[in-house]
Amino acid sequence: FLGPNGAGKTTTLRIITTYLTPTEGTVYIDDLNITEHSTELRARIGYLPELNPLYAEMAVYDLLVFAASVRGITGRRFKEALGRVMETCGIREVLHRPVGELSKGYCQRAGLAVAMIHDPQILLLDEPTAGLDPNQIAEIRKLIKKLGKEKTVVISTHILQEVQAVADRMVILNKGQVVADGTTAELMAGFQGKAQLTLEIKNASEESIQGLAVRFPEIQVQDQKLQDGAGRLELEYPTGRDLREQIFGYAVESGWVVLEMSRRQARLED
């Protein structure tokens, strides 16, 4: 999930984990309704929140013992699970150190180990690289890519480069709505062939703005912030055509006063 702060990414993840009950709509995992099968589905999900809730005074080993016991994993099963997460998450060298003494990168690795102690099929990671330095970010992204070969990994982030680095599919959220959904390659390619034109105008009627899209079907009105016919109009159209002259001609014909016109390549960040 990609989107700005407040887009609904964390809320969506919490609904998937069954921590929150949706007010509308339904989530299915393996054809099971999460509301009706919450207990069963929790066993299939591992969740790493953005604010990693680890006990600072506990050693990593004790933390894993606690997390495993909550899920009924003890004895030989725990030894097997411990060996698996130590190897996968790379925490062997800090296993007996208190969490409070770990770097942020190792805290994230310890949090991942807790989330994976029961070997879930699905991993939900909320802003997994937030607050890390560049080297730690690279290490966590590499680990996420590795996990993605074995499990379904869902991350939330507001950083486009993170999605490009680790994700095969991208869902873009804004204000609680899905605004784009597709493979990362498809969505990136879709924006590379578009240009954006921003106009500062006066004396523009709503009818004339609607008429612009009728006159030029390849133009899409992306945003308009006008009051009494004055303000900003944002248009988008294929890069292959330079429509500035035609748009300016239409503006003059429609009685607009054009104060400014600027063109740039459309970006997925927008």
C-alpha positions as CSV (number, residue, x, y, z in Angstrom):
1,F,0.0,0.0,0.0
2,L,1.4,3.4,-1.1
3,G,0.0,6.7,0.0
4,P,0.5,9.9,1.9
5,N,0.2,10.1,5.7
6,G,-3.5,9.8,6.6
7,A,-4.4,7.8,3.4
8,G,-5.7,4.8,5.4
9,K,-2.7,2.5,5.0
10,T,-2.4,1.6,8.7
11,T,-6.1,1.3,9.2
12,T,-6.3,-1.1,6.2
13,L,-3.6,-3.3,7.7
14,R,-5.3,-3.3,11.1
15,I,-8.5,-4.4,9.5
16,I,-6.7,-7.2,7.7
17,T,-5.2,-8.4,11.0
18,T,-8.8,-8.4,12.5
19,Y,-7.6,-5.9,15.1
20,L,-10.2,-3.4,13.7
21,T,-13.7,-4.3,12.4
22,P,-14.6,-2.6,9.1
23,T,-17.6,-0.3,9.2
24,E,-18.2,-1.1,5.5
25,G,-17.0,-3.8,3.1
26,T,-15.5,-7.2,3.7
27,V,-12.0,-8.6,3.6
28,Y,-11.4,-12.2,2.5
29,I,-8.2,-14.2,3.0
30,D,-8.1,-17.6,1.3
31,D,-11.9,-17.2,0.6
32,L,-12.6,-16.8,4.4
33,N,-14.3,-13.7,5.7
34,I,-12.1,-12.2,8.4
35,T,-15.0,-11.2,10.6
36,E,-16.4,-14.7,10.6
37,H,-13.1,-16.6,10.8
38,S,-10.9,-14.1,12.8
39,T,-9.3,-16.7,15.2
40,E,-8.4,-19.1,12.4
41,L,-7.0,-16.3,10.2
42,R,-4.9,-14.7,12.9
43,A,-2.8,-17.9,12.9
44,R,-1.9,-17.3,9.3
45,I,-0.9,-13.6,9.7
46,G,2.2,-12.0,11.1
47,Y,2.1,-8.3,11.8
48,L,4.9,-5.7,12.4
49,P,3.4,-2.3,13.4
50,E,5.2,0.9,12.6
51,L,5.8,1.5,16.3
52,N,7.5,-1.7,17.1
53,P,6.0,-2.8,20.5
54,L,9.0,-4.6,22.0
55,Y,9.9,-4.7,25.7
56,A,13.2,-2.9,26.0
57,E,14.3,-4.7,29.2
58,M,13.8,-8.2,27.7
59,A,16.5,-10.1,25.8
60,V,15.6,-11.0,22.3
61,Y,15.5,-14.7,23.2
62,D,13.1,-14.1,26.1
63,L,10.9,-12.0,23.8
64,L,10.7,-14.8,21.3
65,V,9.9,-17.3,24.1
66,F,7.1,-15.1,25.3
67,A,5.7,-14.5,21.7
68,A,5.9,-18.2,21.0
69,S,4.2,-19.2,24.2
70,V,1.3,-16.9,23.6
71,R,0.7,-18.9,20.4
72,G,1.1,-22.2,22.1
73,I,4.6,-22.9,20.6
74,T,6.8,-24.7,23.2
75,G,9.4,-27.4,23.5
76,R,10.7,-28.9,20.3
77,R,8.4,-26.7,18.2
78,F,9.9,-23.6,19.8
79,K,13.4,-24.8,19.1
80,E,12.6,-25.4,15.5
81,A,10.8,-22.0,15.2
82,L,13.7,-20.2,16.9
83,G,16.3,-21.7,14.6
84,R,14.2,-20.7,11.6
85,V,13.7,-17.0,12.6
86,M,17.3,-16.6,13.7
87,E,18.5,-17.7,10.3
88,T,15.9,-15.8,8.3
89,C,16.0,-12.5,10.3
90,G,19.8,-12.6,11.0
91,I,19.4,-12.1,14.8
92,R,21.7,-14.9,16.1
93,E,24.4,-12.5,17.3
94,V,22.0,-10.3,19.3
95,L,19.8,-13.2,20.6
96,H,20.8,-12.6,24.3
97,R,21.1,-8.9,24.3
98,P,18.3,-6.6,25.7
99,V,16.1,-5.1,23.1
100,G,16.8,-1.6,24.5
101,E,20.5,-2.0,23.6
102,L,19.8,-2.8,19.9
103,S,20.2,-0.5,16.9
104,K,17.0,0.4,15.1
105,G,17.9,-2.0,12.4
106,Y,18.2,-4.9,14.8
107,C,15.0,-3.9,16.6
108,Q,13.2,-4.2,13.2
109,R,14.8,-7.6,12.7
110,A,13.7,-8.7,16.2
111,G,10.2,-7.4,15.5
112,L,10.1,-9.4,12.3
113,A,11.2,-12.5,14.2
114,V,8.4,-12.0,16.7
115,A,5.9,-11.6,13.8
116,M,7.2,-14.8,12.1
117,I,7.7,-17.0,15.1
118,H,4.5,-19.0,14.2
119,D,5.6,-19.3,10.5
120,P,2.6,-17.2,9.1
121,Q,1.7,-17.4,5.4
122,I,1.1,-13.6,5.3
123,L,3.3,-10.9,6.6
124,L,2.0,-7.3,7.1
125,L,4.7,-4.7,7.6
126,D,3.7,-1.2,8.4
127,E,6.3,1.4,7.4
128,P,9.1,-1.2,7.9
129,T,12.0,1.1,7.2
130,A,10.8,4.2,9.0
131,G,13.6,5.8,11.1
132,L,16.4,3.6,9.7
133,D,19.7,4.9,8.2
134,P,20.5,4.2,4.6
135,N,22.5,1.0,5.3
136,Q,19.7,-0.4,7.5
137,I,17.1,0.5,4.9
138,A,19.0,-1.5,2.3
139,E,19.3,-4.5,4.6
140,I,15.6,-4.5,5.6
141,R,14.6,-4.2,1.9
142,K,16.8,-7.1,1.0
143,L,15.2,-9.1,3.8
144,I,11.7,-8.2,2.6
145,K,12.6,-9.3,-1.0
146,K,13.9,-12.6,0.4
147,L,10.7,-13.2,2.5
148,G,8.6,-12.4,-0.5
149,K,9.8,-15.5,-2.3
150,E,8.3,-17.7,0.4
151,K,5.4,-15.7,1.7
152,T,2.8,-13.1,0.9
153,V,4.3,-9.9,2.1
154,V,2.2,-6.7,2.3
155,I,3.9,-3.4,3.2
156,S,2.6,0.1,3.8
157,T,4.8,3.1,2.9
158,H,4.6,6.7,1.7
159,I,7.9,6.3,-0.1
160,L,7.7,5.4,-3.8
161,Q,11.3,4.2,-4.0
162,E,10.5,1.6,-1.4
163,V,7.6,0.1,-3.5
164,Q,9.8,0.1,-6.5
165,A,12.6,-1.7,-4.6
166,V,10.5,-4.5,-3.1
167,A,7.0,-4.8,-4.5
168,D,5.5,-6.7,-7.4
169,R,2.1,-5.1,-7.0
170,M,1.1,-1.6,-5.9
171,V,-2.2,-0.3,-4.4
172,I,-2.2,3.5,-4.1
173,L,-4.5,4.9,-1.4
174,N,-5.6,8.5,-0.8
175,K,-8.1,9.6,1.8
176,G,-9.3,6.1,2.3
177,Q,-9.9,5.4,-1.4
178,V,-8.1,3.2,-3.8
179,V,-6.9,5.5,-6.6
180,A,-4.7,3.0,-8.5
181,D,-4.1,-0.8,-8.4
182,G,-1.8,-2.8,-10.6
183,T,1.7,-4.2,-11.0
184,T,4.5,-1.8,-10.1
185,A,5.8,-2.0,-13.7
186,E,2.3,-1.2,-15.1
187,L,1.7,1.8,-12.9
188,M,5.2,3.2,-13.5
189,A,4.8,2.8,-17.3
190,G,1.4,4.4,-17.2
191,F,2.8,7.6,-15.8
192,Q,5.9,7.8,-17.9
193,G,3.8,8.7,-21.0
194,K,1.9,11.6,-19.6
195,A,2.4,15.3,-19.2
196,Q,0.8,17.7,-16.8
197,L,-0.2,21.3,-17.6
198,T,-1.0,23.7,-14.8
199,L,-2.9,26.9,-15.6
200,E,-3.5,29.9,-13.4
201,I,-6.7,31.5,-14.8
202,K,-9.5,34.0,-14.3
203,N,-13.0,34.3,-15.8
204,A,-13.4,30.6,-16.4
205,S,-16.9,29.2,-16.3
206,E,-17.7,25.6,-15.2
207,E,-19.3,25.0,-18.6
208,S,-16.1,26.1,-20.5
209,I,-13.9,23.9,-18.4
210,Q,-16.2,20.9,-19.1
211,G,-16.1,21.9,-22.8
212,L,-12.3,21.6,-22.8
213,A,-12.4,17.9,-22.3
214,V,-15.1,17.6,-25.0
215,R,-13.0,19.6,-27.5
216,F,-9.8,17.6,-26.6
217,P,-10.8,14.0,-25.6
218,E,-7.2,13.1,-24.7
219,I,-7.1,15.8,-22.0
220,Q,-8.1,14.8,-18.4
221,V,-8.9,17.4,-15.8
222,Q,-7.0,16.2,-12.8
223,D,-7.8,19.0,-10.4
224,Q,-9.4,22.3,-10.3
225,K,-9.2,24.8,-7.5
226,L,-11.4,27.7,-8.7
227,Q,-13.4,30.3,-6.9
228,D,-15.7,32.6,-8.9
229,G,-13.9,31.4,-12.1
230,A,-10.4,32.2,-10.8
231,G,-7.7,29.8,-9.6
232,R,-5.7,26.8,-10.7
233,L,-6.5,24.2,-13.3
234,E,-4.4,21.0,-13.6
235,L,-4.6,19.0,-16.9
236,E,-3.0,15.7,-18.0
237,Y,-2.5,14.4,-21.5
238,P,-0.2,12.1,-23.5
239,T,3.4,13.2,-23.7
240,G,3.5,12.5,-27.5
241,R,1.5,15.7,-28.2
242,D,2.2,19.2,-27.2
243,L,-1.3,20.7,-26.7
244,R,-0.3,24.0,-25.1
245,E,-1.0,26.1,-28.2
246,Q,-4.5,24.5,-28.7
247,I,-5.3,24.9,-25.0
248,F,-4.2,28.5,-25.0
249,G,-6.4,29.1,-28.1
250,Y,-9.4,27.5,-26.4
251,A,-8.8,29.6,-23.3
252,V,-8.8,32.8,-25.4
253,E,-11.9,31.7,-27.3
254,S,-13.7,30.9,-24.0
255,G,-12.8,34.3,-22.5
256,W,-10.3,33.1,-19.9
257,V,-7.5,35.3,-18.7
258,V,-4.4,33.1,-18.5
259,L,-2.0,34.3,-15.9
260,E,0.4,31.4,-16.0
261,M,0.9,28.1,-17.9
262,S,3.5,25.5,-16.9
263,R,4.1,22.0,-18.3
264,R,6.0,19.0,-16.7
265,Q,6.2,15.3,-16.9
266,A,3.6,13.5,-14.8
267,R,5.1,11.7,-11.8
268,L,3.7,8.8,-9.9
269,E,4.6,10.6,-6.6
270,D,1.8,13.1,-7.5
